């Protein structure tokens, strides 16, 4: 299993990150992933089946909302 990364290590609010919808090809779970830029999709662990290496992006990026 992949190493779980602690996001407290990325506390700098200026660290570039990606927010996008992803899907696990193993169990078909969809979720919104927030990951530091440079983190590979294959390193994400599915919250349902807990497998890594099966995640793909749906192409739906989530933009920041202006308040």
Biopython code that builds the backbone (N, CA, C, O; Angstrom):
import numpy as np
from Bio.PDB.StructureBuilder import StructureBuilder

atoms = [
    (1, "UNK", "N", (0.843, -1.173, 0.000)),
    (1, "UNK", "CA", (0.000, 0.000, 0.000)),
    (1, "UNK", "C", (0.892, 1.242, 0.000)),
    (1, "UNK", "O", (2.002, 1.219, 0.532)),
    (2, "UNK", "N", (0.403, 2.312, -0.594)),
    (2, "UNK", "CA", (1.154, 3.553, -0.659)),
    (2, "UNK", "C", (1.280, 4.205, 0.704)),
    (2, "UNK", "O", (0.498, 3.945, 1.619)),
    (3, "UNK", "N", (2.269, 5.044, 0.809)),
    (3, "UNK", "CA", (2.469, 5.807, 2.034)),
    (3, "UNK", "C", (1.388, 6.883, 2.135)),
    (3, "UNK", "O", (1.147, 7.604, 1.167)),
    (4, "UNK", "N", (0.741, 6.999, 3.279)),
    (4, "UNK", "CA", (-0.247, 8.048, 3.506)),
    (4, "UNK", "C", (0.503, 9.306, 3.891)),
    (4, "UNK", "O", (1.344, 9.291, 4.789)),
    (5, "UNK", "N", (0.194, 10.394, 3.205)),
    (5, "UNK", "CA", (0.892, 11.647, 3.462)),
    (5, "UNK", "C", (0.059, 12.525, 4.380)),
    (5, "UNK", "O", (-1.155, 12.642, 4.208)),
    (6, "UNK", "N", (0.706, 13.131, 5.342)),
    (6, "UNK", "CA", (0.048, 14.015, 6.289)),
    (6, "UNK", "C", (0.026, 15.421, 5.697)),
    (6, "UNK", "O", (1.075, 16.020, 5.462)),
    (7, "UNK", "N", (-1.182, 15.945, 5.457)),
    (7, "UNK", "CA", (-1.281, 17.264, 4.857)),
    (7, "UNK", "C", (-0.842, 18.379, 5.802)),
    (7, "UNK", "O", (-0.698, 19.525, 5.376)),
    (8, "UNK", "N", (-0.628, 18.061, 7.076)),
    (8, "UNK", "CA", (-0.068, 19.063, 7.975)),
    (8, "UNK", "C", (1.352, 19.432, 7.558)),
    (8, "UNK", "O", (1.865, 20.482, 7.945)),
    (9, "UNK", "N", (1.984, 18.567, 6.768)),
    (9, "UNK", "CA", (3.316, 18.877, 6.248)),
    (9, "UNK", "C", (3.246, 19.944, 5.165)),
    (9, "UNK", "O", (4.273, 20.491, 4.764)),
    (10, "UNK", "N", (2.040, 20.244, 4.688)),
    (10, "UNK", "CA", (1.850, 21.209, 3.605)),
    (10, "UNK", "C", (1.065, 22.423, 4.084)),
    (10, "UNK", "O", (0.172, 22.907, 3.389)),
    (11, "UNK", "N", (1.401, 22.909, 5.266)),
    (11, "UNK", "CA", (0.633, 23.994, 5.880)),
    (11, "UNK", "C", (0.768, 25.331, 5.150)),
    (11, "UNK", "O", (-0.102, 26.191, 5.285)),
    (12, "UNK", "N", (1.820, 25.517, 4.395)),
    (12, "UNK", "CA", (2.011, 26.781, 3.688)),
    (12, "UNK", "C", (0.815, 27.011, 2.767)),
    (12, "UNK", "O", (0.578, 26.233, 1.843)),
    (13, "UNK", "N", (0.068, 28.075, 3.021)),
    (13, "UNK", "CA", (-1.142, 28.315, 2.240)),
    (13, "UNK", "C", (-0.853, 28.628, 0.779)),
    (13, "UNK", "O", (-1.771, 28.645, -0.041)),
    (14, "UNK", "N", (0.404, 28.876, 0.443)),
    (14, "UNK", "CA", (0.765, 29.178, -0.939)),
    (14, "UNK", "C", (1.268, 27.950, -1.687)),
    (14, "UNK", "O", (1.711, 28.063, -2.830)),
    (15, "UNK", "N", (1.206, 26.787, -1.063)),
    (15, "UNK", "CA", (1.592, 25.565, -1.740)),
    (15, "UNK", "C", (0.559, 25.288, -2.829)),
    (15, "UNK", "O", (-0.628, 25.157, -2.530)),
    (16, "UNK", "N", (0.992, 25.198, -4.081)),
    (16, "UNK", "CA", (0.021, 24.917, -5.151)),
    (16, "UNK", "C", (-0.648, 23.561, -4.932)),
    (16, "UNK", "O", (0.004, 22.589, -4.550)),
    (17, "UNK", "N", (-1.937, 23.511, -5.175)),
    (17, "UNK", "CA", (-2.669, 22.271, -5.015)),
    (17, "UNK", "C", (-3.697, 22.134, -6.126)),
    (17, "UNK", "O", (-4.010, 23.096, -6.828)),
    (18, "UNK", "N", (-4.209, 20.936, -6.271)),
    (18, "UNK", "CA", (-5.199, 20.635, -7.297)),
    (18, "UNK", "C", (-6.441, 20.102, -6.593)),
    (18, "UNK", "O", (-6.354, 19.243, -5.715)),
    (19, "UNK", "N", (-7.598, 20.626, -6.993)),
    (19, "UNK", "CA", (-8.879, 20.144, -6.496)),
    (19, "UNK", "C", (-9.633, 19.647, -7.724)),
    (19, "UNK", "O", (-9.924, 20.428, -8.630)),
    (20, "UNK", "N", (-9.954, 18.348, -7.764)),
    (20, "UNK", "CA", (-10.660, 17.818, -8.922)),
    (20, "UNK", "C", (-11.439, 16.553, -8.565)),
    (20, "UNK", "O", (-11.151, 15.870, -7.582)),
    (21, "UNK", "N", (-12.426, 16.273, -9.395)),
    (21, "UNK", "CA", (-13.186, 15.046, -9.221)),
    (21, "UNK", "C", (-12.366, 13.892, -9.777)),
    (21, "UNK", "O", (-11.794, 13.992, -10.863)),
    (22, "UNK", "N", (-12.311, 12.797, -9.025)),
    (22, "UNK", "CA", (-11.584, 11.606, -9.451)),
    (22, "UNK", "C", (-12.493, 10.392, -9.276)),
    (22, "UNK", "O", (-13.514, 10.461, -8.592)),
    (23, "UNK", "N", (-12.109, 9.285, -9.898)),
    (23, "UNK", "CA", (-12.875, 8.048, -9.777)),
    (23, "UNK", "C", (-11.903, 6.878, -9.670)),
    (23, "UNK", "O", (-10.864, 6.852, -10.329)),
    (24, "UNK", "N", (-12.258, 5.921, -8.833)),
    (24, "UNK", "CA", (-11.469, 4.704, -8.665)),
    (24, "UNK", "C", (-11.975, 3.676, -9.678)),
    (24, "UNK", "O", (-13.161, 3.348, -9.681)),
    (25, "UNK", "N", (-11.109, 3.177, -10.518)),
    (25, "UNK", "CA", (-11.507, 2.198, -11.518)),
    (25, "UNK", "C", (-11.714, 0.803, -10.933)),
    (25, "UNK", "O", (-12.241, -0.083, -11.606)),
    (26, "UNK", "N", (-11.307, 0.613, -9.699)),
    (26, "UNK", "CA", (-11.493, -0.685, -9.062)),
    (26, "UNK", "C", (-12.914, -0.845, -8.523)),
    (26, "UNK", "O", (-13.546, -1.881, -8.730)),
    (27, "UNK", "N", (-13.416, 0.184, -7.829)),
    (27, "UNK", "CA", (-14.743, 0.076, -7.202)),
    (27, "UNK", "C", (-15.741, 1.118, -7.709)),
    (27, "UNK", "O", (-16.903, 1.115, -7.302)),
    (28, "UNK", "N", (-15.287, 2.017, -8.603)),
    (28, "UNK", "CA", (-16.109, 3.071, -9.212)),
    (28, "UNK", "C", (-16.550, 4.165, -8.252)),
    (28, "UNK", "O", (-17.502, 4.890, -8.544)),
    (29, "UNK", "N", (-15.879, 4.300, -7.113)),
    (29, "UNK", "CA", (-16.150, 5.391, -6.163)),
    (29, "UNK", "C", (-15.674, 6.711, -6.766)),
    (29, "UNK", "O", (-14.552, 6.798, -7.265)),
    (30, "UNK", "N", (-16.522, 7.733, -6.721)),
    (30, "UNK", "CA", (-16.153, 9.096, -7.155)),
    (30, "UNK", "C", (-16.006, 9.964, -5.919)),
    (30, "UNK", "O", (-16.767, 9.828, -4.961)),
    (31, "UNK", "N", (-15.023, 10.859, -5.944)),
    (31, "UNK", "CA", (-14.865, 11.797, -4.843)),
    (31, "UNK", "C", (-14.089, 13.012, -5.319)),
    (31, "UNK", "O", (-13.498, 13.012, -6.399)),
    (32, "UNK", "N", (-14.104, 14.049, -4.490)),
    (32, "UNK", "CA", (-13.339, 15.261, -4.766)),
    (32, "UNK", "C", (-12.010, 15.113, -4.050)),
    (32, "UNK", "O", (-11.960, 14.988, -2.827)),
    (33, "UNK", "N", (-10.937, 15.129, -4.823)),
    (33, "UNK", "CA", (-9.591, 14.982, -4.274)),
    (33, "UNK", "C", (-8.905, 16.339, -4.198)),
    (33, "UNK", "O", (-8.968, 17.136, -5.134)),
    (34, "UNK", "N", (-8.257, 16.584, -3.082)),
    (34, "UNK", "CA", (-7.412, 17.766, -2.907)),
    (34, "UNK", "C", (-6.019, 17.232, -2.657)),
    (34, "UNK", "O", (-5.780, 16.509, -1.689)),
    (35, "UNK", "N", (-5.095, 17.597, -3.548)),
    (35, "UNK", "CA", (-3.737, 17.048, -3.448)),
    (35, "UNK", "C", (-2.725, 18.108, -3.829)),
    (35, "UNK", "O", (-3.002, 18.953, -4.680)),
    (36, "UNK", "N", (-1.558, 18.075, -3.212)),
    (36, "UNK", "CA", (-0.507, 19.006, -3.601)),
    (36, "UNK", "C", (-0.123, 18.768, -5.060)),
    (36, "UNK", "O", (-0.058, 17.629, -5.523)),
    (37, "UNK", "N", (0.128, 19.861, -5.771)),
    (37, "UNK", "CA", (0.550, 19.733, -7.161)),
    (37, "UNK", "C", (1.808, 18.873, -7.212)),
    (37, "UNK", "O", (2.731, 19.076, -6.424)),
    (38, "UNK", "N", (1.848, 17.931, -8.120)),
    (38, "UNK", "CA", (2.978, 17.033, -8.222)),
    (38, "UNK", "C", (2.697, 15.656, -7.654)),
    (38, "UNK", "O", (3.431, 14.706, -7.927)),
    (39, "UNK", "N", (1.614, 15.538, -6.849)),
    (39, "UNK", "CA", (1.213, 14.229, -6.341)),
    (39, "UNK", "C", (0.570, 13.457, -7.487)),
    (39, "UNK", "O", (-0.344, 13.960, -8.139)),
    (40, "UNK", "N", (1.036, 12.259, -7.730)),
    (40, "UNK", "CA", (0.518, 11.466, -8.835)),
    (40, "UNK", "C", (-0.814, 10.826, -8.463)),
    (40, "UNK", "O", (-1.025, 10.435, -7.315)),
    (41, "UNK", "N", (-1.708, 10.722, -9.438)),
    (41, "UNK", "CA", (-3.003, 10.091, -9.201)),
    (41, "UNK", "C", (-2.841, 8.652, -8.734)),
    (41, "UNK", "O", (-3.630, 8.169, -7.922)),
    (42, "UNK", "N", (-1.831, 7.969, -9.238)),
    (42, "UNK", "CA", (-1.621, 6.570, -8.846)),
    (42, "UNK", "C", (-1.248, 6.435, -7.370)),
    (42, "UNK", "O", (-1.303, 5.338, -6.815)),
    (43, "UNK", "N", (-0.871, 7.539, -6.737)),
    (43, "UNK", "CA", (-0.523, 7.511, -5.317)),
    (43, "UNK", "C", (-1.720, 7.773, -4.404)),
    (43, "UNK", "O", (-1.611, 7.622, -3.187)),
    (44, "UNK", "N", (-2.864, 8.165, -4.979)),
    (44, "UNK", "CA", (-4.058, 8.402, -4.166)),
    (44, "UNK", "C", (-4.678, 7.071, -3.764)),
    (44, "UNK", "O", (-4.713, 6.129, -4.555)),
    (45, "UNK", "N", (-5.163, 7.002, -2.534)),
    (45, "UNK", "CA", (-5.806, 5.800, -2.012)),
    (45, "UNK", "C", (-7.315, 6.027, -2.008)),
    (45, "UNK", "O", (-7.800, 7.031, -1.484)),
    (46, "UNK", "N", (-8.034, 5.107, -2.583)),
    (46, "UNK", "CA", (-9.493, 5.206, -2.636)),
    (46, "UNK", "C", (-10.073, 5.127, -1.223)),
    (46, "UNK", "O", (-9.709, 4.233, -0.458)),
    (47, "UNK", "N", (-10.974, 6.057, -0.867)),
    (47, "UNK", "CA", (-11.563, 6.021, 0.472)),
    (47, "UNK", "C", (-12.538, 4.859, 0.676)),
    (47, "UNK", "O", (-12.882, 4.542, 1.814)),
    (48, "UNK", "N", (-12.984, 4.225, -0.401)),
    (48, "UNK", "CA", (-13.928, 3.109, -0.271)),
    (48, "UNK", "C", (-13.208, 1.755, -0.237)),
    (48, "UNK", "O", (-13.348, 1.009, 0.732)),
    (49, "UNK", "N", (-12.439, 1.431, -1.288)),
    (49, "UNK", "CA", (-11.803, 0.110, -1.352)),
    (49, "UNK", "C", (-10.366, 0.114, -0.822)),
    (49, "UNK", "O", (-9.755, -0.942, -0.664)),
    (50, "UNK", "N", (-9.834, 1.307, -0.550)),
    (50, "UNK", "CA", (-8.500, 1.497, 0.030)),
    (50, "UNK", "C", (-7.362, 0.981, -0.853)),
    (50, "UNK", "O", (-6.288, 0.638, -0.359)),
    (51, "UNK", "N", (-7.610, 0.929, -2.162)),
    (51, "UNK", "CA", (-6.562, 0.527, -3.106)),
    (51, "UNK", "C", (-5.934, 1.770, -3.714)),
    (51, "UNK", "O", (-6.593, 2.800, -3.858)),
    (52, "UNK", "N", (-4.676, 1.672, -4.067)),
    (52, "UNK", "CA", (-4.018, 2.762, -4.789)),
    (52, "UNK", "C", (-3.643, 2.251, -6.171)),
    (52, "UNK", "O", (-3.497, 1.048, -6.388)),
    (53, "UNK", "N", (-3.490, 3.179, -7.095)),
    (53, "UNK", "CA", (-3.101, 2.818, -8.446)),
    (53, "UNK", "C", (-4.262, 2.714, -9.411)),
    (53, "UNK", "O", (-4.054, 2.429, -10.590)),
    (54, "UNK", "N", (-5.485, 2.938, -8.939)),
    (54, "UNK", "CA", (-6.664, 2.809, -9.792)),
    (54, "UNK", "C", (-7.399, 4.131, -10.008)),
    (54, "UNK", "O", (-8.464, 4.149, -10.627)),
    (55, "UNK", "N", (-6.851, 5.228, -9.512)),
    (55, "UNK", "CA", (-7.536, 6.513, -9.571)),
    (55, "UNK", "C", (-7.230, 7.241, -10.873)),
    (55, "UNK", "O", (-6.077, 7.341, -11.290)),
    (56, "UNK", "N", (-8.283, 7.745, -11.504)),
    (56, "UNK", "CA", (-8.126, 8.603, -12.675)),
    (56, "UNK", "C", (-8.935, 9.872, -12.452)),
    (56, "UNK", "O", (-9.898, 9.883, -11.685)),
    (57, "UNK", "N", (-8.533, 10.934, -13.127)),
    (57, "UNK", "CA", (-9.265, 12.195, -13.056)),
    (57, "UNK", "C", (-10.402, 12.153, -14.071)),
    (57, "UNK", "O", (-10.245, 11.628, -15.173)),
    (58, "UNK", "N", (-11.543, 12.711, -13.688)),
    (58, "UNK", "CA", (-12.684, 12.751, -14.601)),
    (58, "UNK", "C", (-12.566, 13.910, -15.585)),
    (58, "UNK", "O", (-13.322, 13.990, -16.553)),
    (59, "UNK", "N", (-11.627, 14.797, -15.336)),
    (59, "UNK", "CA", (-11.490, 15.977, -16.188)),
    (59, "UNK", "C", (-12.205, 17.180, -15.611)),
    (59, "UNK", "O", (-12.078, 18.286, -16.136)),
    (60, "UNK", "N", (-12.947, 16.985, -14.551)),
    (60, "UNK", "CA", (-13.711, 18.058, -13.919)),
    (60, "UNK", "C", (-12.870, 18.710, -12.836)),
    (60, "UNK", "O", (-12.808, 18.217, -11.710)),
    (61, "UNK", "N", (-12.218, 19.826, -13.177)),
    (61, "UNK", "CA", (-11.471, 20.569, -12.166)),
    (61, "UNK", "C", (-12.427, 21.473, -11.415)),
    (61, "UNK", "O", (-13.382, 22.000, -11.985)),
    (62, "UNK", "N", (-12.161, 21.646, -10.145)),
    (62, "UNK", "CA", (-13.012, 22.479, -9.292)),
    (62, "UNK", "C", (-12.274, 23.792, -9.054)),
    (62, "UNK", "O", (-11.190, 23.815, -8.471)),
    (63, "UNK", "N", (-12.882, 24.889, -9.519)),
    (63, "UNK", "CA", (-12.274, 26.204, -9.354)),
    (63, "UNK", "C", (-12.594, 26.762, -7.982)),
    (63, "UNK", "O", (-13.562, 26.352, -7.341)),
    (64, "UNK", "N", (-11.769, 27.707, -7.534)),
    (64, "UNK", "CA", (-12.050, 28.380, -6.268)),
    (64, "UNK", "C", (-13.305, 29.220, -6.412)),
    (64, "UNK", "O", (-13.579, 29.769, -7.479)),
    (65, "UNK", "N", (-14.053, 29.314, -5.346)),
    (65, "UNK", "CA", (-15.271, 30.115, -5.344)),
    (65, "UNK", "C", (-14.946, 31.454, -4.726)),
    (65, "UNK", "O", (-14.393, 31.523, -3.629)),
    (66, "UNK", "N", (-15.290, 32.526, -5.432)),
    (66, "UNK", "CA", (-15.104, 33.876, -4.896)),
    (66, "UNK", "C", (-16.245, 34.173, -3.930)),
    (66, "UNK", "O", (-17.415, 33.967, -4.255)),
    (67, "UNK", "N", (-15.900, 34.652, -2.753)),
    (67, "UNK", "CA", (-16.941, 34.965, -1.766)),
    (67, "UNK", "C", (-17.147, 36.450, -1.687)),
    (67, "UNK", "O", (-17.982, 36.917, -0.913)),
]
sb = StructureBuilder()
sb.init_structure("model")
sb.init_model(0)
sb.init_chain("A")
sb.init_seg("    ")
for serial, (resi, resn, name, xyz) in enumerate(atoms, 1):
    if name == "N":
        sb.init_residue(resn, " ", resi, " ")
    sb.init_atom(name, np.array(xyz, "f"), 0.0, 1.0, " ", f" {name:<3s}", serial, name[0])
structure = sb.get_structure()
